[in-house]
Amino acid sequence: MEKSNQMIKKGCLLIAVALAVVVCLSCGGRGPSAGELQHKIDSVRALEQLEALERQGITLDDGNPLRAFFDSLAIQPLPLSYTESYVETLPNYTEVPPGIMALLEVEGRTVAKAIALPDMMHARLLLVAVAVADGEYELWLYSVDDSFMTVDKLQIYEPAKISDKKVRQTRQLTYFSITSDGEVNLMEYLDDEDTHGQMSTFIVDSSRMFVELLRPEPSEAK
């Protein structure tokens, strides 16, 4: 019965899209704009994603949908370090449905994927890959509290724009590693000629905020 209801919902949406096209064409011959048609297609896609999530026992009507989604994710083993293959393939990541994207405040993007990290002392963490171009993703590290409300997030990877030489000279490339004890190391480069880069290290404090560890100046380290 539940599966039948889902099929009926999807069928109704598809019929609504088709009717919208027919109505618009009959009114002066003007078809729907690209934006209007895309919005309706996105609605059908969103329903399909929600149905896939429901097959995993997760619904947005749950008292805590983010917790249900978090519990359904694969666990990313640590330590983890940047590789080109990793950021391209995002192994074992799960697509994030629109309702969960809203809870994570992922705005203005249509595709996101996620994987959980092992619990580290007081912190629950997940990695969220957000599409910025075809096949290219930003990586964000999220911390959540005991009620599975998001507390803080930290960008750990940003794909390089290598097609424009001028952009390459001004855009930072970010490389990352996450240790088994929860240290997040980021290395940023200005361009290919920047052989030193700038390193920063973050940890999750007792309030589950990402806090940068200050490194001593070279003169202080002596």
N, C-alpha and C positions, 0 to 999 in steps of 0.2 A: 504494500500500500504506500509506504514512504517513498519507494523508488518510483512508483507510478505518479505520485504528487510532484516529485522533482522533474520528471519528464514533462508533465503538464505545464509546470512553471516555465521550463525552457522553451517548450513549444509556443506558449503564449508570447514570450519575449520575441522569438523569431518571427511569429506572425505580426507582432506589433511593428517590428522593423520593416517587414515587407509592406504592410499597410501604409506606413509612413511614407515610403517611397512612392506607392501608387497614388496616395492622396496629393502629395506634392506635385507629381507629374500631371495630375488632372487639374490642378489649380494654376492655369496659365503656363503649363509646360515647364515650370521651374522645379528641378529636382532638389533634394536636400543638399545642403552645403556639406563640404568634406568634414567639417567639424561636427555637424549634427549627426551624420552617418557614423563617424568614428565613435561618438559618444554612445550610440545605440549598440554598436558592435562591442564596445568595451563593457556594456552592461551584460551582454550575453556571456562574454568571457569571464566576467566577475562571478556570474552565477555558476559557471562550470568549475571555477576555482573553489567556490564555497562548497559545492557538492563533493569535490575531491577531498576537501578537508573533513566534511561530515562523514565520509567513508572511513576516515581515520578516528572517528569518535569525537571530532571537534566541531562545535557550532558556535557562531557568534552570539547565540542566545545563552551560552554558558555563563555562570556567574563570574568566571574569570577566564575569558577566552585566550588572553596572552599566556597564562599558565598552561592551559591545555595545548596551545601551539608549541610553547617552549618544551613541554614534556614529550612532544612528538618528534623533536628534532634529533638528528644524529649528533654524536659527540665528536668534536674535533680534538684529536690527540695533541698533546703538547710535549716538547716545544714545537713551535711552528715558525718557519722563516719564509720570507718572500721567495717565490720562484715564478718565473714567467708562466710556467705550466699551471701553477696553482691559481693565479688570478684570472687565467683564461678559462679553465675548466670548472673551477669551484666544486671540487669533488664532494659528493654526499650532501650538498646544500639542498634545501627544500624551498620551493617557491612560496613567497609570502602573499597570502590573499589580501584583497583591498582593505577589509575590515581591520586586519592586524597591522597593515601599513599605516592606517590612520592612528592606531594606538601608539605606534613607534614614531609618529610624526614625520613619516617619509612623504614629503609633499612634492607635487608636480612631477612625479615619476610614475611610470606604469609597470615597471618590472623590478622586483627585489627578491633576493634569495637569502636564506639564513641557515646557520648551523650553531649549535650550542658549544660552549667550552666547559671543561670540567669545573665543578664547584671548587672555589679556592677560598678556604677559610670562611669569611663572612660574605663572599660575593658570588652572585650568579651573573654570568656573562654570556652574551651571544654576539656572534659576528653577523653583520647584515651587509650583503653586497647589493648596491643600488646601481642600476643600469644608467649610464650617462651617454652611451652610444652603442651601436650595434656590436655586441660581443665585448664591450668594455664596461667595467664596473668599478665604482668606488667601494672601499671597505670601511665600515664603521663598527666600532666596538661599543656595545651597549652594556650598562649595568642595570639590574633591576632589584627591587627590594623584596621583602618577604611576601608582600601582597602582589608581587609581579607587576608593579608600576615602574615605568622607566625612571631612573634617577639621573643618569648622565650618559653622554656618548662622546666618543673620541674618534676622529677620522684617522685611520692608520695607513691608507693607501689611496693614491690618486693617479689614474693612468696618465701617461705622458702624451702630450700632443707633439708628435714628431714630424708632422707634415709641413709645419711652418717654422722655418729656422728662427724667425724673430720671436715667435711664441716660446720656442725651446729655451731661449736665453732669459726669459722672464718667468717661466712657469717652473715651479719646483716639482721634482720627481721624488716621491716618497717610497722608501723601502722599510720593511718592518720585520720584527721578530717578537714572539711572545714566549717567554720562558716558562718552565713548568712551575715556578713559584710565583708567577703572575706579573713579572716585569715586562712592560711593553717598551721596546726599543724602536725608535723611529730615526731613519736617516734620510735627510733631505738634500737634494742636489739642485743646483741652479741649471746646469747643462752638462754635456758630456765632458767638457774640459775641467769641470769642478771635481778634482780627484779627492778632496778632503771631505766635503759635505758638512752638514751640521747635524749632530746627533742629540737626541733628547730621550729621556727615560721617564715613563709614567708608571705609577702603581695605583691600585684602588684602595682608598683609605677606609676607615671604619664607617664613614657615612656613605660609602659606595660611590664617591666622586673620584674622577681621575685626577691625580695630583702629580705634577712634574717634580722629579727629584733634581735639585739644584746641584750642578757639578762645580767643584772648586776651580777657580782660575788657575792657570798653569803656575803662577807665582805662589799661590797658596798651597799647591800640592807638594811643593818641595819641603 
